[in-house]
Amino acid sequence: MGRRVAVVGAGISGLAAAWQLVTDPAAPDDLSVTVLEASDTVGGKLRLATVAGVAIDVGAESMLARRPEALALVRELALEHLLRHPAPVSAAIVAGGRRWPLPRGTLMGVPSDLGTVRGLLTDSEVDRLAAEVISPVEADIAVGTFVDARLGRAVTDKLVEPLLAGVYAGHSRAISLEVAVPAMFAAAREGRSIVELAGRVAAAAAENFTPVFATLENGLGTLPALLADALRGRGVRLLTGTTVRALRAADGGAWALTTGPTTDAVEEVFDAVVLATPAAPTARLLAGVAPAAAASLATIDYASMAIVTIALAGPATDVLDGSGFLVPPTEPLTIKAATFSSVKWPWLALAHPDMTFLRASVGRFGEVSTLQRPDVDLVEIALRDLASVLGRPLPTPVETQVQRWGGGLPQYAVGHRSRVEPARAPAPGITVCGAAYDGVGIPACIGSGRGAARAVVAHLAG
């Protein structure tokens, strides 16, 4: 009988883990892979929904192109012909009720050219930024707390906060510098200037000439189904609507997974297991076999958010200039960002020239009351805030759609890396992966999944 591996969770991390298992040259020839997903579809936070008759992203809509993992996977799947990059238009930051160009050459909001932030920051705030207070940091610290001390609170509030909120839906004064901005953490520990670091990063990016972000034509939400098809073509058994309720040790170092309802439970035995689920369900599965790992994962908080997608008749109006805008929490607005999708993605405008799509993000960590409101209220809030920033109301939408992501984004609290260390190798033959560990972006999740799969392959060869 061949070696059997289960991957629990079919988000992009779990799918990437399965792909690594079936393509790794070091994997056993007799390996069989089963992917088990609780929901009725694969993809996790990569999802399409039909709005005004068009299938459009209602989850993650782009991936970082300057990290190699996502583009490498796309190439392995022979999907390079579908890669698309944003239009050469800039984003904005809202400050004082108006839009300011997002400064170029920043490192998570820390500017390399002080002249680019004048106006967005007052003269006194620019002077404080220029007088960087350099002192070494001995241990992990919150991003915002660190930038407050180095460059002043205005840099945190107006520049760092909106960028971090766009990634984590969290608050910069609670998010780990070590995990969220590792290059800045390294400079902090060495007592180096982070403004100079931002300049070096900007110079290297300018020499590279590669676009920062990428997506796939027809939406990034198409990637999971394409990957799932490729996995099935390689013999992977992919089961949706299948919740794994229990994990226990079996004979011979194997692991037994229980699925199905309590009245009709099904138990299968595997030689190894990859847990590609969020922190809370992973902790529940590990509680009986790796209590220290389970306890560490149980401490991770998650932020909820919602994406409001708006479809307008006709091409984009002049007021939708640029790719969108970010909103600092200091502004009296509820939305935290807006993306002018039909302007940002030329493929979308070409495919649907008679429509304009845009979307707004609602929800930061701890903002429970806003997300408890019904969909119609969230649409009204988004339209009102967009009108406030743009200076005039949008035309009446053809259709709107609200996608809620309850507990969608893990929060990397200070000390996160050391906190999750016990969970990285919870037991022989069990590995973990996903956004809860080393990054929430698509490339980071793909890298996490493939790394977990490589560890399984090494275990099976051991």
N, C-alpha and C positions, 0 to 999 in steps of 0.2 A: 504494500500500500504506500502511495506517495506521501510526501510531506504536505501538510495543509496549513494555510495561513488565513486568518480572518482579519479583515479591516472593518472596524466599527465606525460608521460615519462616512457619508458620500459627499461631503463638501469638497472644495478643491484640494484640501490637505489630504483627505482620505483617498480621493481619486488619484492624486499624484503618488501617494504611497503604493497603491495598487499597480500603477504604471511602472514604477521603479521595480517592484517585485517581479513583474513579468518581462522586464527588459534588461535587468541586471545580469551581466555575463557571469557573475559569480553565483547566481541563484541555482539551486538544484534543478536538474532536468525534470524531476518528477514532481515539481512544485505545482500545487493548485491553489487558487486564490478565490476567496469569497468576500464580497463587500456587502455589508448589511446597513441599511439606511432606514431610520424610523419614519421619515416623511414619505410622501408619495412620489417624490421626484428627487433627482440628484442636483447638486450644485450649491447647496447652502445659501450663502449671501450673494451668489451670482444667480440672478433670476430675471426672466423676461415676463412682462405682462402686456396684454393688448390694450392700448389706449388709442381711441379714435381709429380703430382698425389696424393699428401698426404695433407690431411686437417691439417693445422697447425696454431697455434696462431699467429696473426698479430697485436694483441693489448696486453693487460695485459696478462702475461704468468704465474704469480705466485701470491699467496696471503700470507700475513703474518700469520704464524701459531701460533704465540705467543699472538695474540689477539683472543678472543674467538668467535667473531661474525660470521666469515666466516665458521669455522669448525662446529659451532653449527648449522648453516643453512644446511650444507652438511649432518649432521647427521639426522636432521629433515626430509630431503628428502630421507633418507635411501640410501645415496650414499657413505658411508664410504669405501666400497670395492673399490671405484675408486680413493681414495686419494693416491697421490704419493709425495715423497719428493726428493729434489735434491741429487745427488751423493756427497759423502764426499770429494769434491775437492774444492780448494780455488779459489777466484777471484784475480785479480791484479789491480794495479793502474799504469798508464803510467806516468813516470816522466823522463825528460831528454832523451826522445826517446826510453826508454826501460821499460819493465814491472817489477814492484816490487810487492811482495806479499801484498795483502790487509791485513793490520794489524788486528789481531783478538782482540776482546774485546774492540771495540770502541763504543762510543756513537755519532752517526751521524758524524763519522770521528775523534772525539776527542779520542786520545789513552789513554789506562789505563797503558800500559807498554811502557815506552819510548824507551826501547831497540828494540822494534819491528819496529820502524820507522826510525832507523838510516840507512842511505843509501838513502832511499826515501827522507829524510830530511838531510841536511848537518849538520855537527857537531855544527855549530853556531846556526842553526835553532832548533836543539834538545836542546841546552842550553837555548834558549829563551823559548821553550816549558816548560822546567823544572822550569823556574823562573816565574810560573804563577802569574799574577798580579791580586789579588783578591780585588774587590771593589763591593759593592752592586749596583744593577740596580733598579731604581725606577719605570720604565714603560717599555712597550714593546720596543724592539730594533731589528734591523736586525741581523740574525744569524751571518753572516760574520763580521759585525762591532763589535759584542760582542767578537767573538773568536779572531779577530785581536788584540783587547786590552788586552785580557786575556793571549793568548798563542803565538801571533805573526802572521803576515800575511801569512807566509809559511804554517802553519797548515790549515788556511782557504783555500788557493789556491790549495794545493796538496792533502788534505784529506777531508775537509768538502765540498768544492765546487763540486767535482765529485759525491759524494754521494747524495747531495741535488739535483743536476742536474738530477740524475737518477730518482728521485721521482717527482720533480716538473717541470723539463725542464726550470728552472729559475736560478737566480743568488743569491748566499747566502747573498750578501750585500744588498739585497732588500726584503728578505723573513722574515716574522715574527718569532722571536724566541718563542714567547708565544704559537703560534699555531703549528709550525713545530716541535719544540723540547720542549714540555711543561716541562719535567723533568729538562732540563737544565735551562729553564726560572725560575723554582721554586728555583733552587740552586743559580741562579744569584741574585734573589731578596733577598735571605737570606744570601748572601755573602759567600757561600760555594764554595769549590774547585770543578771545573768541571772535572778535571783529577781524583780526588778521586771518584766523582760520577760515572764516566765511569768505574772505577775499581769495584765499588759495583754492577753496572748493569751487568758487565761481570761475576762476581762471582755468582750472582743469576742465570744467564743464564747457567753457567756451572753446577750448582746444579740441574737445571730443566731438562736437557738432552733432551728437545724436539727440533725438527728441527725448524729452523727459518722460513722456507718457505714451501709452499705446492702448489700442483696443482691437477688436475684431469687427470687420464689416458685418452688419446685422446685429451687433451688440455683443458685449463681453459675456452676456448670459447664454450665448450659444456654445461657449467653450465646454461646460460640463457635459452636455449631451454628446458633443463630438468626441470628447475623451471617453465617455462611457461606451460609445459605439466601438471605439478602438479597443477598449478593454474586452468587450464581449467577443470581438474578432480574435482576440488572443486567448479565448477560453475562460475568461473570468466570469464567475457566477455573481451577478449583481442583483440583490434583492432589495426592493423598496417596500415601504409599509411594514417593515420588520424591526421591531424594537428589541434591543438586547436588554434583558431585565436583570441578568445575573452573570457573574464570572466566578468560577471556582477552579482550584487546582485539580487536575485529573492525574491518573497514573502515568508514570514514566516522564514526568516533567511537562506533560501536555496541559492544555487549558480547555475547560468546558464552558460554553456560552449557552445561556437559556434565552429562548425567544418565544413569542406567542403568548396568548392569554393564560392566566393562572389555571384555568379549567382545562387547557389543552396545550400545556407547555411542551416545547421541543428543545432538546439538548443536543448540541453537536460538539465534538472534540476536535481541537486544532493544536498543531505543534507550536504555533506562535500567534500572537494577537497584536495588532496595531490599533490603539484607541485614538481615533481622530474625531473625538467629540468635545464639546465645550467643557470647561473646568468642572461644573457641578455634576453632570452625568458621569464624567470620567471618575470623579471622586466617589460617587456612589458605587460604581462598578469595582473600584479598587479597595473599598473599605474593608472587605474581608480578607484580602490577599496581600495588600500593601498599605497598612493603616497610616504610616508616616507620609507616604505619597498622597494618600487621600486627604489627610489633614492639611497638607500644604496647598492643595488645589482648592479646598473648600474656602480658603481665605480670599480668593480672587473675586472681586466685584465685576459686574458687567453693566454697561450703559445701554439704555434703550433709545431708539430714535425712530423717526418716520421720514419717508421720502414722499413728497407731494409732486406728482407729475402732472403737467398742464399742457394740453394740446390746443393750439390756436389756429384759426383758419388763415391761410395766406403765408407768404414768406416773412422772415423776421423783420420787424420794424427797426427804424434807426435807433430807437431807444435801447435796443438789445445789442449794444456795442460791447465787444470783448467776449470772453468766455464765461463771465459770471462774476460773482463777488463773494467775499467772506465777511462775516459780521462778528466783531469782538463782543464779548458779553457785557461790555460797558455801554453798548448802544441800546436804546429803548425799543428793541425789536425782538420778536419771538423766533423767527427763522435764524439759523446760524450760517447758512450759505445758500447761494442760488447758482445754478448752472444753466447757461443758455445753450442747451444741447445742440440745437440746429445750427448755431454759430460755431460752437466749439468743434463739432465733428462734421467736416465737409461731406463725408459719405452719407450722413443722415439727411442733410439738406438736398443732396443730389437725388437720393432715393425717394424723397417726399417733398418736392418743391412747392407743393400747394399747402403744406402744413408747417407749423413751427412748434417745436417741443422745448420745454424748459422744465426745470425741477427745483424744488426748494427742500432743504433739510431742516427738520425740527427735532429738538431734543438734545440735551446734554446730561451727563451723569447727575443724578439727583433731581432732575426736573420731572417729577412724577406727574404733577397735576396737569401740565400741558398735554401730555400724551394720553391722559384719561379722557380727553375731550373727544367727541365723535368725529368721524371723518369730515363731515360737512363743515365743522368748525375749523379743523386744521386747514382745509382748502381756503376758507374765508380769511383765516389769519395769514396764510401764505400770500394770497392775492393782495391783501391790505399792506403787508410789509413790502412786497415788491413794488406796489404803487408808490409807497413812501420813498423808497430808494431811487426809483426811476423817475420820479417827478410827475407821473401821470398814471392813471389806471390802465391796466391791460385790457384789450378787447375781451368780451365775454368768451370764456373757453368753449371749445367744441366738446371737450370731455376732460375730466380730471380723474386721477387715481391716487389712492393713498396706500402705500406699502409700509406696514409697521414691522419694525425689527425689534421685538422684545428681547432684551438681554443680548443684543447683537454684537457688542464690542467690549472685549475685556479691558479692564483698567489696570495699567501697570503702576501700582503704588510704589513708593520709595522702598528699595530693598527687594524688588520683585525677582531679580535674577537669583539671588541666594535663596529666596523663599520657595521658588519652584524647583530648586536643585534636587530635592528628594524624589520628585516625580519623574525625572527624566529617564531613569531606568528602574521602574518600580519593582520588577521581578524578572528573573530569567525567562526570556521568551515573550515578554510584554514590553512594548514601546508606546510612546505617546507622541502626538503631534497636533499642530493647529495653531490658531491665533493666540492661545493663552500663554505661549512660551516666549518667543523671541521676535515677534512682529505680526502686525495685523494686515499688512499689505498682501496682495496676491503673490508676488514673488517670494516673500518670506514664508507664506503658508505652503507654497509648493516646495520650497527648500526644506521646510520642517517635515513634510510628508515623505519626501525622498530620503531624508536623513534617517527617519524612523524605519523606513523599509530597508535601508542598508544595514542598520543594526540588526534587524531580523535575519537578513541573509547571513551576516557574520555569525549570529547565534546558531542558525541551522547548520552552518559549516563547522561549528566549534566542536 
